[in-house]
């Protein structure tokens, strides 16, 4: 239901491969969100996933799935096509594929890069994936963090004050909380993030995990340690809920955020890679 229940789900974007009546693979294509986060941008096509059973790979099925996804996207107005999802270009599989959020195709899938390169795609973004074992209670602490803790207060709410359409599509049908760091004296917002439950990974990971997503530090407070303070304080709160692992995805082009995550005790466990190329003109329509 997290896929089929989306208000913009189009059955034509879900392409299934069959051999002798047996499903052997599928691809799923969709579109990025508008910059205003109140609808879809049909000029930006996204190939969300491509899956083929291992026993029949290297027979051209994956290539045909991608080509049909491209045809679907071009027919609906896409001028660029991205393989693998990223922030605000994530119509499906949020919190299902790749952990806390869908971030490209995982580097640990060794077949992904050569497959997309063979189809003319180039890697355009890397999104490292970090995890922290919350059973290790040795939280980072120094004089700066101690001072910031005294100045701030951690608040927990169900949703932002003015949630966008994108927010409802992403978090409206999954378990989530919003953590916000505010000044004690003025209650001015400093930093915030959303926490989502990953209980569907219990069987595979053998532990309770959560994802930390959409970390935002207000511009006037950046570079001062507030992002790290928010993460550390949230982890302390989550640990009391018997959460044993936390995961976060941060693009490489946000070095300050990567630094805050590493300083908070996280370690990189994988990396998502986004591949892109211009959408070729639709010859049939010209």
C-alpha positions in Angstrom: 0.0 0.0 0.0 3.0 2.4 0.5 3.4 2.2 -3.3 -0.1 1.6 -4.7 -1.7 3.9 -2.3 0.2 7.0 -3.5 -2.2 9.6 -5.0 -0.1 9.8 -8.2 0.4 6.0 -8.6 0.1 5.2 -12.3 -0.2 1.5 -13.2 1.5 2.2 -16.6 4.7 3.2 -14.8 5.0 -0.2 -13.2 6.4 -2.5 -15.9 6.5 -6.3 -15.3 8.6 -8.9 -17.1 7.2 -12.4 -17.4 8.6 -15.6 -18.8 6.1 -18.4 -19.5 3.6 -16.6 -17.3 6.0 -16.3 -14.4 7.1 -12.8 -13.1 10.9 -12.6 -13.3 11.4 -8.8 -12.9 10.0 -5.3 -12.9 10.9 -1.7 -13.2 9.0 1.3 -11.7 9.1 4.8 -13.1 7.7 8.0 -11.7 8.4 11.7 -11.4 10.1 14.2 -9.2 8.2 16.6 -7.0 7.9 20.3 -7.9 10.2 22.8 -6.1 7.1 24.0 -4.3 6.4 20.5 -3.1 2.7 20.7 -4.0 2.7 18.4 -7.0 4.8 16.5 -9.5 7.3 17.9 -12.0 6.7 15.8 -15.1 9.8 17.1 -16.8 12.0 15.1 -14.4 11.6 11.4 -14.9 12.8 9.0 -12.2 13.5 5.2 -12.7 12.9 4.2 -9.1 13.9 0.6 -9.3 14.9 -2.2 -11.7 14.8 -5.8 -10.5 15.5 -9.0 -12.4 15.8 -12.5 -11.0 19.4 -13.5 -10.7 18.9 -16.8 -12.6 17.9 -15.0 -15.8 20.1 -11.9 -15.7 22.3 -10.9 -18.6 19.6 -11.9 -21.1 18.5 -8.3 -22.0 15.5 -8.3 -19.7 16.8 -5.5 -17.5 17.8 -3.4 -20.5 14.3 -3.8 -22.0 12.7 -2.8 -18.6 14.8 0.4 -18.5 13.9 1.2 -22.2 10.2 0.8 -21.5 10.5 2.9 -18.4 12.2 5.6 -20.5 9.4 5.5 -23.1 6.8 5.9 -20.4 8.6 8.9 -18.9 9.2 10.6 -22.2 5.6 10.1 -23.3 4.5 12.1 -20.2 6.9 15.0 -20.7 10.2 14.0 -19.1 13.2 16.0 -20.5 15.7 14.4 -18.1 15.8 10.9 -16.7 17.4 9.9 -13.4 18.0 6.3 -12.4 17.8 6.0 -8.7 16.0 8.3 -6.3 17.1 11.3 -4.3 15.6 13.9 -2.1 12.4 15.3 -3.6 12.9 13.0 -6.5 11.6 10.0 -4.5 8.0 9.2 -5.6 8.0 5.6 -4.3 9.6 3.1 -1.9 10.4 5.6 0.9 11.8 3.6 3.8 11.5 0.3 2.0 14.4 0.2 -0.5 17.8 1.0 0.8 16.9 1.6 4.4 15.9 5.0 5.8 15.1 6.5 2.4 15.5 5.6 -1.3 19.0 6.8 -2.3 20.1 5.8 -5.8 21.2 2.3 -6.4 23.4 0.8 -3.6 27.2 0.5 -4.3 27.0 -2.9 -2.6 25.0 -4.0 -5.6 28.0 -4.6 -7.8 26.0 -5.1 -10.9 24.3 -1.7 -10.8 27.1 0.6 -12.0 28.2 -1.4 -15.1 24.5 -2.0 -16.0 23.6 1.7 -16.1 26.9 2.7 -17.7 26.2 0.3 -20.5 22.9 2.1 -21.1 24.5 5.5 -21.4 23.9 6.7 -17.8 26.6 8.4 -15.7 26.9 8.7 -12.0 25.9 12.2 -10.9 25.4 12.0 -7.2 26.7 9.9 -4.3 24.7 9.5 -1.1 26.7 7.8 1.7 24.6 5.7 4.1 25.6 5.9 7.8 24.5 3.8 10.8 25.1 3.9 14.5 24.7 1.1 17.0 22.6 2.6 19.8 23.5 -0.2 22.3 26.8 1.6 22.5 25.9 4.4 25.0 29.2 6.3 24.7 27.7 9.4 23.2 30.1 12.1 22.0 30.5 15.0 24.5 32.7 18.0 24.8 32.5 21.5 26.3 30.8 23.0 23.2 28.0 20.3 23.2 27.5 20.7 26.9 27.0 24.5 26.4 24.6 24.0 23.5 22.6 21.5 25.6 22.1 24.1 28.3 20.9 26.6 25.7 18.5 24.4 23.9 15.5 22.1 24.4 14.4 19.1 22.4 10.7 19.0 21.3 8.9 16.1 19.8 5.8 16.5 17.6 3.8 14.5 15.0 4.4 16.8 12.1 5.7 20.2 11.0 3.6 23.4 11.5 2.8 23.6 7.8 3.3 20.2 6.2 3.6 20.2 2.4 1.9 17.8 0.0 5.2 16.1 -0.4 5.4 15.6 3.4 1.9 14.0 3.5 2.9 11.7 0.6 6.2 10.7 2.2 5.2 10.5 5.9 1.4 10.5 6.0 1.1 6.7 5.9 4.1 5.6 7.9 5.1 5.8 11.5 7.1 9.1 12.0 8.0 11.7 14.6 9.5 15.2 14.2 12.3 16.2 16.6 13.0 20.0 16.9 15.8 21.8 18.7 14.7 25.2 20.0 16.3 28.0 22.1 15.2 27.7 25.8 14.8 31.4 26.3 13.0 32.4 23.0 11.7 29.1 21.7 13.2 30.1 18.4 13.6 27.0 16.1 17.2 26.0 15.5 17.2 22.6 13.9 14.8 19.8 13.1 14.6 16.3 11.6 12.1 13.6 11.0 12.4 10.1 12.5 10.7 7.1 10.8 10.3 3.6 12.0 12.0 0.7 10.2 10.4 -2.2 11.9 10.0 -4.0 8.6 13.7 -4.6 8.7 13.5 -6.5 12.1 13.6 -9.9 10.4 16.6 -9.0 8.2 18.6 -6.9 10.7 17.5 -8.7 13.9 17.0 -5.4 15.7 14.8 -2.4 16.0 16.0 0.4 13.8 14.9 4.0 12.9 15.8 6.3 10.1 16.8 10.0 10.6 15.7 12.0 7.6 15.4 15.6 6.4 17.8 17.2 8.9 17.6 20.9 8.7 19.6 23.6 10.6 18.4 27.1 10.3 20.8 29.3 8.4 21.8 31.5 11.3 22.8 28.5 13.4 24.8 26.5 10.9 28.4 25.5 11.5 28.0 25.9 15.3 27.4 22.3 16.4 23.6 22.5 16.6 23.1 19.7 14.0 25.3 17.4 16.1 23.5 18.4 19.2 20.1 17.6 17.7 21.3 14.2 16.5 22.9 13.2 19.9 19.9 14.4 21.9 17.4 12.6 19.7 19.5 9.4 19.9 19.3 9.6 23.7 15.6 9.9 23.6 15.2 7.1 21.1 17.4 4.8 23.1 14.7 4.8 25.9 12.3 3.4 23.3 14.4 0.2 22.9 15.7 1.4 19.5 19.1 -0.3 18.8 20.2 1.1 15.4 19.8 4.4 13.7 20.5 5.1 10.0 20.8 8.3 8.0 21.6 9.1 4.4 23.6 12.4 3.6 24.7 13.4 0.1 28.4 14.0 -0.3 27.8 17.6 -1.5 26.7 18.5 2.1 30.0 18.2 3.8 28.9 20.0 7.0 26.1 17.6 7.5 28.4 14.6 6.8 30.7 16.0 9.4 28.0 16.3 12.0 26.8 12.8 11.4 30.3 11.3 11.8 30.9 13.4 14.9 27.7 11.9 16.3 29.2 8.4 16.2 27.8 7.2 12.9 29.9 5.0 10.5 29.4 4.6 6.8 28.0 1.2 5.8 27.1 1.7 2.1 26.5 4.4 -0.5 23.7 5.1 -2.9 24.6 6.2 -6.4 22.3 8.2 -8.7 22.7 7.9 -12.4 21.4 10.4 -15.0 21.2 11.3 -18.6 19.2 13.6 -20.9 16.0 12.1 -22.2 16.3 11.6 -25.9 13.5 13.1 -28.1 10.6 10.8 -28.6 11.1 9.9 -32.3 7.6 8.4 -32.7 6.0 11.7 -31.6 8.1 13.9 -33.9 
